[in-house]
Amino acid sequence: MHCTVSVRHSGDVAIIDLAGRVMQTAGADAVRDAIKAELDHGRKNILLNLDGVDFIDSSGLGTLASSFITVSRLGGRMKLLNTQSRVDSMLQVTRLYTVFVTFTDEREAVASFS
């Protein structure tokens, strides 16, 4: 299953909903493009909702990490919401869990940008 990306907004937070597989061949570019589009529109608070992501490979993780750096350099913040067990495992193995703030509740996540 390819990665699907949809964007919605809550105040000044861009919530990017992802579903499917975030991999080099199916999704990493879509995620990067969605984040870039939000930054281009001046939205610097990015919440990636990974509730529908059932798999992420090293390219997908690289996309998340490089996007985090880009958002941070532009004075923004990027956080994760609803990481599933396979994604959590990859974050643990790569130690990226030390970089990302993660949430299980969307309201709490959105409020954390205030």
Secondary structure, DSSP 4 states (H G I P E B T S, - for coil): ---EEEEEEETTEEEEEEEEEEBTTTBHHHHHHHHHHHHHTT--EEEEEEEEEEEE-HHHHHHHHHHHHHHHHTT-EEEEE---HHHHHHHHHTTGGGT--EES-HHHHHHTT-
